[in-house]
Amino acid sequence: MNIIIFGATGRLGTALCRHLTGHNLKLPATEDFASADGPELVRMIRESGAEMAVNTAAYNNVNGAEGDGYETCRRANAEFPGLLADAAATVGIPLIHFSTNYVFSGEKGSPYVESDVPDPVSRYGQAKADGERLVRENHPEGSFVIRTSRLFGPPGTAPESKRSFVEIIVGELSEQAASPDPKPVLVDDREVCSPTFIDDLAEAVTRHFIGAQQPVGIYHLTNSGSCTWFGWAEEIARLSGLGVPVAPRPLSEIKPRPARVPPYSVLESTRLPALRPWPEALRDYMSKYGK
């Protein structure tokens, strides 16, 4: 199958490229599509010969979206997905678009299912929710919106690709392990959701959506189970074998952030089988890619 992937150099896009072996992938550069209008996207898709479009491009600076980054966030997370969905509908091919648990307020108190109505509490979350809506409105017969959360795994191929939380914590643990006076690594014990290994997500997307006859609509795909940032860091520390503990950051040391975040935004899948537990996926990642 000919597949055009927008955002292929990011963490998730790179993982999808690793898993989509046997397919003919078209990977437009960010500078070629980031500011494209509808007709340009239609031309790009038609010239690629794509039979499916995948959008992993996104603006992920949640706090930055509350300030100077808002317009960039709005363009990348709302306007562009809407234009791309319209272009895919015009050409007559399906579109897979990725979204986030941050479209929810986190006040429900139990896991969110696909039919729950978004109620974001940040500009980033609102832009992602608007992107979902535009994708579904502009391509109702051929669009798939996949919500996920806390992606970890190898960085993308783009020079600006960031380290995931796992690498950040391992780096801090390693720094303390090398210190003559090691101290516990402090991590916020807040914000419950599900860490998700990009290889597990990419494999599930490949299996369920590439060439498969899956009903259109919204899907939730995360590793099963949930934790706070501190709970995640505890498991990373245990698997690292560095012998440095982590501890909850005292509330007095937590600085206010520009963006509100959902306190409990676990995503439950009611349409597809659950992915394996996140601690198992984390163990495989750290074993496979090194500590």
C-alpha positions as CSV (number, residue, x, y, z in Angstrom):
1,M,0.0,0.0,0.0
2,N,1.1,3.6,-0.7
3,I,1.0,5.6,2.5
4,I,1.8,9.2,3.0
5,I,2.9,10.1,6.6
6,F,2.9,13.7,7.8
7,G,5.3,14.2,10.7
8,A,7.4,11.1,9.9
9,T,10.5,12.4,11.6
10,G,8.9,12.7,15.1
11,R,9.0,10.0,17.7
12,L,5.7,8.3,16.7
13,G,6.2,8.9,12.9
14,T,9.6,7.3,13.1
15,A,8.2,4.3,15.0
16,L,5.4,3.9,12.4
17,C,8.0,3.9,9.6
18,R,9.9,1.1,11.4
19,H,6.7,-1.0,11.5
20,L,5.3,-0.3,8.1
21,T,7.7,-2.6,6.3
22,G,6.4,-3.9,3.0
23,H,4.5,-0.7,2.3
24,N,5.6,2.2,0.0
25,L,5.9,5.2,2.3
26,K,5.8,8.8,1.2
27,L,7.4,11.1,3.8
28,P,7.0,14.8,3.0
29,A,9.3,17.2,4.8
30,T,7.7,19.4,7.5
31,E,8.7,22.6,5.6
32,D,6.7,21.3,2.6
33,F,3.4,20.8,4.4
34,A,3.4,22.9,7.6
35,S,2.0,26.0,5.9
36,A,0.2,24.3,3.0
37,D,-3.4,25.2,2.2
38,G,-6.1,22.8,1.1
39,P,-5.4,22.7,-2.6
40,E,-1.6,22.2,-1.9
41,L,-2.4,19.3,0.3
42,V,-4.7,17.8,-2.3
43,R,-1.9,18.1,-4.9
44,M,0.7,16.6,-2.6
45,I,-1.5,13.6,-1.8
46,R,-2.5,13.0,-5.5
47,E,1.1,13.3,-6.7
48,S,2.3,10.8,-4.0
49,G,-0.2,8.2,-5.2
50,A,-1.2,7.6,-1.6
51,E,-4.0,5.2,-0.7
52,M,-3.9,6.2,2.9
53,A,-2.8,9.3,4.9
54,V,-1.4,9.3,8.4
55,N,-0.9,12.5,10.5
56,T,1.5,12.3,13.4
57,A,2.6,16.0,13.1
58,A,1.7,18.0,16.2
59,Y,2.8,20.8,18.5
60,N,3.4,19.3,21.9
61,N,4.6,22.2,24.1
62,V,1.6,22.3,26.5
63,N,2.9,25.2,28.5
64,G,4.1,27.1,25.4
65,A,0.7,27.0,24.0
66,E,-0.5,29.3,26.8
67,G,1.8,32.0,25.5
68,D,3.7,32.9,22.4
69,G,3.3,29.3,21.0
70,Y,-0.5,29.5,20.8
71,E,-0.8,30.4,17.1
72,T,1.7,27.6,16.1
73,C,-0.2,25.2,18.3
74,R,-3.5,26.2,16.8
75,R,-2.2,25.8,13.3
76,A,-0.5,22.4,13.9
77,N,-3.1,20.8,16.1
78,A,-6.4,22.1,14.8
79,E,-6.2,23.9,11.4
80,F,-3.8,21.6,9.7
81,P,-5.6,18.3,10.6
82,G,-8.8,19.9,9.4
83,L,-7.3,20.8,6.1
84,L,-5.7,17.4,5.7
85,A,-8.9,15.6,6.4
86,D,-10.7,17.7,3.8
87,A,-7.9,17.0,1.3
88,A,-8.0,13.2,2.1
89,A,-11.8,13.3,1.6
90,T,-11.4,15.1,-1.8
91,V,-8.9,12.5,-3.0
92,G,-11.0,9.7,-1.6
93,I,-8.5,8.0,0.8
94,P,-8.7,7.3,4.6
95,L,-6.9,9.4,7.2
96,I,-5.4,8.3,10.5
97,H,-5.0,11.2,12.9
98,F,-3.5,11.1,16.4
99,S,-4.8,13.0,19.4
100,T,-4.3,13.1,23.2
101,N,-5.8,12.4,26.6
102,Y,-5.4,16.2,27.2
103,V,-8.7,16.8,25.4
104,F,-10.3,15.9,28.7
105,S,-10.4,17.8,32.0
106,G,-9.5,14.9,34.2
107,E,-12.4,15.5,36.5
108,K,-14.5,12.4,35.6
109,G,-12.8,10.3,38.2
110,S,-12.7,7.2,36.1
111,P,-11.2,6.2,32.8
112,Y,-12.4,8.1,29.7
113,V,-14.0,6.0,26.9
114,E,-14.2,7.0,23.2
115,S,-17.7,8.4,23.5
116,D,-16.9,10.8,26.3
117,V,-17.3,14.5,25.3
118,P,-14.0,16.4,25.3
119,D,-13.8,19.2,27.9
120,P,-10.2,20.5,27.8
121,V,-8.7,22.8,30.4
122,S,-5.7,24.2,28.4
123,R,-5.2,25.9,25.1
124,Y,-3.2,22.9,23.9
125,G,-6.1,20.5,24.9
126,Q,-8.6,22.8,23.2
127,A,-6.6,22.9,20.0
128,K,-6.3,19.1,19.9
129,A,-10.0,18.8,20.6
130,D,-10.8,21.2,17.8
131,G,-8.5,19.2,15.5
132,E,-10.4,16.0,16.3
133,R,-13.7,17.7,15.6
134,L,-12.5,19.1,12.3
135,V,-11.1,15.8,11.1
136,R,-14.4,14.0,11.8
137,E,-16.5,16.8,10.3
138,N,-14.4,17.1,7.2
139,H,-14.0,13.4,6.5
140,P,-16.7,11.6,8.4
141,E,-16.7,8.5,6.2
142,G,-13.0,7.9,6.2
143,S,-11.2,9.3,9.2
144,F,-9.8,7.5,12.3
145,V,-8.9,9.6,15.4
146,I,-6.6,7.7,17.8
147,R,-6.2,9.2,21.3
148,T,-3.1,8.1,23.2
149,S,-0.9,9.4,26.1
150,R,2.6,9.8,27.5
151,L,4.5,8.4,24.6
152,F,8.0,6.9,25.3
153,G,10.5,5.2,23.1
154,P,13.5,6.1,20.9
155,P,13.5,9.7,19.7
156,G,12.5,10.6,16.2
157,T,15.0,11.3,13.4
158,A,14.4,15.1,13.4
159,P,17.3,17.0,15.0
160,E,14.9,18.7,17.4
161,S,13.4,15.4,18.6
162,K,13.2,15.5,22.4
163,R,14.1,12.8,24.9
164,S,11.1,11.0,26.5
165,F,10.5,11.0,30.2
166,V,12.3,7.7,30.5
167,E,15.6,9.1,29.1
168,I,15.2,12.2,31.3
169,I,14.8,10.2,34.5
170,V,17.6,7.8,33.6
171,G,19.8,10.8,32.9
172,E,19.1,12.3,36.4
173,L,19.5,8.9,38.1
174,S,22.9,8.4,36.3
175,E,24.0,11.9,37.4
176,Q,23.2,11.1,41.0
177,A,24.8,7.7,40.8
178,A,28.1,9.3,39.7
179,S,27.9,11.9,42.5
180,P,30.0,11.5,45.7
181,D,26.8,12.5,47.6
182,P,23.9,11.0,45.7
183,K,20.4,12.3,46.5
184,P,17.0,11.0,45.5
185,V,15.6,12.2,42.2
186,L,12.4,14.3,43.0
187,V,9.4,13.7,40.7
188,D,5.8,15.1,40.9
189,D,3.4,12.6,42.3
190,R,0.5,13.9,40.4
191,E,-1.4,13.6,37.1
192,V,-2.6,10.0,36.6
193,C,-2.6,8.5,33.1
194,S,-1.1,5.7,31.0
195,P,2.5,5.6,29.7
196,T,2.5,4.2,26.1
197,F,5.4,2.6,24.3
198,I,5.5,3.9,20.7
199,D,6.5,0.4,19.4
200,D,3.3,-1.1,20.9
201,L,1.2,1.8,19.6
202,A,2.8,1.6,16.1
203,E,2.3,-2.2,16.0
204,A,-1.4,-1.9,17.0
205,V,-2.0,0.8,14.4
206,T,-0.4,-1.3,11.7
207,R,-2.4,-4.4,12.7
208,H,-5.8,-2.7,13.1
209,F,-5.9,0.2,10.7
210,I,-3.5,-0.4,7.8
211,G,-5.4,-2.3,5.1
212,A,-7.9,-3.5,7.7
213,Q,-11.7,-2.9,7.6
214,Q,-12.0,-1.1,10.9
215,P,-15.0,1.1,11.4
216,V,-14.2,4.8,11.2
217,G,-14.4,7.0,14.3
218,I,-12.5,7.6,17.6
219,Y,-10.3,5.0,19.2
220,H,-8.2,4.9,22.5
221,L,-4.8,3.2,22.3
222,T,-2.5,3.2,25.3
223,N,-0.6,0.6,27.3
224,S,-2.9,-0.7,30.1
225,G,-2.6,0.4,33.7
226,S,-1.9,3.9,35.0
227,C,0.4,5.8,37.3
228,T,1.5,9.3,38.3
229,W,4.8,10.7,37.1
230,F,6.4,9.6,40.4
231,G,5.0,6.0,40.0
232,W,6.5,5.9,36.5
233,A,9.8,7.2,37.7
234,E,9.9,4.6,40.5
235,E,9.6,1.8,38.0
236,I,12.3,3.4,35.7
237,A,14.6,3.6,38.7
238,R,14.0,0.0,39.7
239,L,14.7,-1.2,36.1
240,S,17.8,1.0,35.7
241,G,19.7,-0.9,38.4
242,L,21.5,2.3,39.3
243,G,20.6,2.1,43.0
244,V,19.4,5.7,43.2
245,P,15.9,6.2,44.7
246,V,13.2,8.6,43.5
247,A,11.0,10.5,45.9
248,P,7.8,12.6,45.6
249,R,8.6,16.2,45.1
250,P,7.3,18.3,48.0
251,L,4.3,20.4,47.2
252,S,6.2,23.4,48.4
253,E,8.7,22.9,45.6
254,I,6.3,22.5,42.8
255,K,6.2,25.6,40.7
256,P,2.9,26.7,39.1
257,R,2.8,26.0,35.3
258,P,1.1,28.2,32.7
259,A,-1.2,25.4,31.6
260,R,-3.7,23.5,33.6
261,V,-3.4,19.7,33.2
262,P,-6.0,16.9,33.8
263,P,-5.4,15.3,37.1
264,Y,-6.8,11.9,36.0
265,S,-7.0,11.2,32.3
266,V,-6.6,7.5,31.8
267,L,-8.0,6.3,28.5
268,E,-10.0,3.1,28.3
269,S,-10.3,1.3,25.0
270,T,-13.8,-0.1,24.3
271,R,-13.3,-0.8,20.6
272,L,-10.0,-2.6,20.5
273,P,-8.2,-5.1,22.7
274,A,-6.1,-3.4,25.4
275,L,-2.4,-3.1,24.9
276,R,-0.1,-4.9,27.4
277,P,0.6,-3.3,30.8
278,W,2.9,-0.3,30.8
279,P,5.5,-1.8,33.2
280,E,6.0,-4.7,30.9
281,A,6.4,-2.4,27.9
282,L,8.8,-0.2,29.8
283,R,10.9,-3.2,30.8
284,D,11.1,-4.3,27.2
285,Y,12.0,-0.8,26.0
286,M,14.8,-0.4,28.5
287,S,16.1,-3.9,27.8
288,K,16.0,-3.5,24.0
289,Y,17.3,0.0,23.7
290,G,19.6,0.2,26.6
291,K,19.4,2.0,30.0
